[in-house]
């Protein structure tokens, strides 16, 4: 696709895409006043570990959470429960409504790293939990928000939470330890012995993740925005590496992907991040501004 822009991707690939969105949706414009992840983290830090007042330079947010958990004397799950409670008042804004409305009209799956239910509120989507005897609230990866139950995650609009959802407090992936647990679980689905794994399945539906958000990640073109995708996003970056390996093994199943970003000349890590993304088959696409992303006229 020559002269790739967000506008052109939305115009030409609307019916193919899956959106992958992060906390940038909640940081844009007035949403940052009520839906602030950073403020929430520091508020809880002051409450459970008053000796810690800020995130020190050189410490990622995931590591910061692990430190909070170590410093506080809360029982397992208490900090996750507090995060969920604090996010209960977060609400959608106009750009949430526009983008989720576009996704519904185009039967576009949405994968989000957010825990809150702002996107599902914007889409007026209901919580769906398919019957599964192996269901665990630690990894409710088959659960989603949608108007109705979905047969194939790739073929209909639904909002899937990659890092856990607020209504299942133990599912919330906050620390580095949590991310490594997600890697371990996903790796078992993709590489475990036997035929029910992604890398051996002759039919791409014959694997354990076929009814989860992971199926979307490997079988749809991805439009990624609102995500810093920095080094602390261990799970998602690892998953993108596995996606690239999968397409190398099954080149006929290869899917496009784009990462939409606003250039920041002061960010010393930006060049390394773009290098990584291109190496795993994701095309960086520069947007002129955050307005050009979140209030793009193609969303209407």
N, C-alpha and C positions, 0 to 999 in steps of 0.2 A: 504494500500500500504506500504509494508515493505521498510525500508531504503529509505524514501522519499527524493528525490533530485529534483532540478529544471530540470536537464537533463531527469530524469525518467518521470516527469510530462509531459514535452513537448513531449517525445517520445510516451508515452502510452495514453495520453488524448488529443492529438492535435486537434481532430475533435469535441471535446466536449466543449472546454474552451471558456471563455470570459476573455480578459485581462482587468485589472483595473490598470492604470498607472498614475503616478503623475510627479511632477517636477524633480524627480531624473533623468529622461530621459534627461532633459536639464542641469543638473548639472554634468553629467558624461563627463570626459575627456575634450576635447577642446570645447565642446558645452557650457560649463560654461562661456567662454569668451564672447560669443555673445548673449546667451540666459539666462541671469541671472535675476531671479526673485528678489533676494535680492538687487542687484544693481539698478534694476528698481525702487523698492520701495523707496530706500534711495534717488535716484535721484529726484523722484517726491516730496519726503519729503523736500528736500533742496529748491525746487522750490516753493512749495505752503505753507510751514510752516518753514521758514529758522531757526527758533529758535530750531527746532528739528533736530539733526544730526545723531542719531542712535536709534536703538530699545533698550530701557532700559531692563535690566534683570527683569524678572517677568511679562513682557508684551508680549502677543502672537502677531503674525503678524496680525491676524484679529482685535484684539483690537487696535493695532498700526494704522491700516487703519482708524478705527472709530475715533481715536484721530486726525488724519490728517484731516479728513472731518470736524470735529468740529473746529479745529484751522484755517483751511483755510476758506476763505470767498467765495469759489467757489459755483456756482449754483449746484443744484442736477444734477448729471450725468457728471459734468465736470471732476472730478477726474477719473471716469470710462473711459471717452473718452480719457484722456491723457494716461492711461494704454494701451488702445487699440492701440493708435497711436505709442507708443514706442515699442510695440511688433511686429509691422509690418515688421521689418527687421530681425526678428529671422528666422533661417534657419535650415534644417535638416542636420545631420551628418551621418556617415556610420552606426552607431548603430540604428539610427532612421530608416534608409532604410532597414536594415536587419530584424528588429522586425516587421515593418509594412508589409514587403514582406512576412514574415511567416504568419502573420495574414490573408492577402489576399489569400494566397494559401490554407489556411485551413478554409476559410469561418468563421473566428473568429471575433466576435464583440469586439470592443475596447471601453472601458469607460475611460475617462480621466478627471482629475480634472483641467487640464491646460486650459487656455483661448486661447492660441495662435494656429496657424494653421500649426505648424511644422509637426505634425504627418500626416495631410492630404496632405501636400506638399510631404512628403516622400513616401506616398502611391499613389500619383497622383490621389487623390480622389476629386470628385466634390461636391460642396454644394448641399444638397437636402432638400427641404422644402415641405412636403406633404400638400395638401389642408386641411385646418382646419379653419372653421369659428370662432373658439374660440382662434385662435392664439394670443399670446402676446409676445412682444419682451422682456418682463421681464423674462419669463420662456419658452424659445423656446425648450422645452424638446423633441419635436417630430422631430426636425431638426438634421441632421447628415451629414457626409461626406462619400461618397461611389461612386463606379463607376456608379451605377444606383439606381433607387428607390427600396426600400425594402418593401416586404409585411409583413414579420415577423422579428422583430429586432433580434430574437434569431437564425435565420437560415441563416444569411449572414454576410459578412464582412461590417462593417460600423464603423465610428469613432463618438462617442457620447460624448458631453461635459456636464459633471455633474454640474459644477459650472458656466456655462455660456460660451459664445463664443465671441471672439473679434469683430466679425462683428455686434453684437447687444450689444452696450455699456451698455445698462440698464440691460442686463442679467448678467453682471459680478458680481459674489458673492465674495466680498473682505472683508467685515467686519462681525463682529458677528451679527449685526442687519440683514444683508443680509442672513446669514446662517439660522437664526431663521425664516425668511420669507420662505425659501425653506422647512424647517421642517413643517411649517404650511400648505403649499400647498400640499406636499406629504402626510401628515397625512390625509388631506381631501380626497384624492384619495383612501387611504387604509382603512379608518375607517368611512367615512361619512355614513349617513343614506341612506337606499335603498340597492339595489342589485348590483349596479355598483361600488363595491369596492373590493379590493384584498382579504380581510379576509372573505368575504361572498360569493365570486364567486364560484359557483359549477363547472363551467368550467373556468380554469385559464385564458382564453382569455377574459372573460367577466368582464373587469374592465377598468377604464378610462386611466390607464397607459399602456395598452396593446400595443400601437403604439409608445412607448417612450423608452428611455434608462432604465427606471425603470423596465420594463418587463425583460430585460436581467439580472438585478441585482438579481431578485428573481427566475429566471428559467434557469440559466446556472451555471455550476461550475466556480468559479472565481479564477483567478491567479493574485494576487495583488503584485506589485513591484513598486519601484520608489516613494513610498508614505511613509512619516514619520508616518502618522496616529497618530499624537500626540493629546493632549487634545483640541487643537484649531480646529481640524477637526470635529466640532460639528455635522454638517449635516451628513457626511458620517458615523461617529461612531454611531449616532442615527439610521441611516438606517440599519446598520449591526445588531443592536439590534432588530429592527423590522423584519428583515430577519429571525433571530433566532426564534422569536415568531411565525412567519408564518409557519416555518417548524415544530414547536411544534404542531401547529394546524393541519397541513397537512403533517404528517411524510412521506407519500408516495411520496411527491414532493421534499423531501430534496435533496439539491445539495452540493457537496463538495466545499471547498475553501481553498486556501493556501496563506500565506503571506511570501514572500521571503525577507530576510533581511541579512545584514552583521553585525555580532556581534560587539558591541561597549562596552567594559568593563567599559569605563568611563561614559557611559550614565546611570545616576541614575534612569531614568524613563523607561528604556527598559523593566525591569522585569514586571512592572505594565502594560505596553502596551501589552506584550505577554500574560499576565494573562487575560486581557480583551478580546483579540482576541480568545483565546482558549475557553473562556466562551461563546462566540457567535458562536462557531462552525467553527472557522477558524484555520487551522493548521499552526503554524510558521515553516518555513523551512529555516535553516541557509545556506547561501552561503559563499564560502571561500573568495570571494572578489567581488568588483563591476565589475571587468572584467568577472567573472564567471556568472554574470547576463546579462550584456549588450553586451558582445561579445561571449556568449555561442555558441558553434558550432551547437547546435540543431536549432538555428534560421536560419541557412543558408539553 
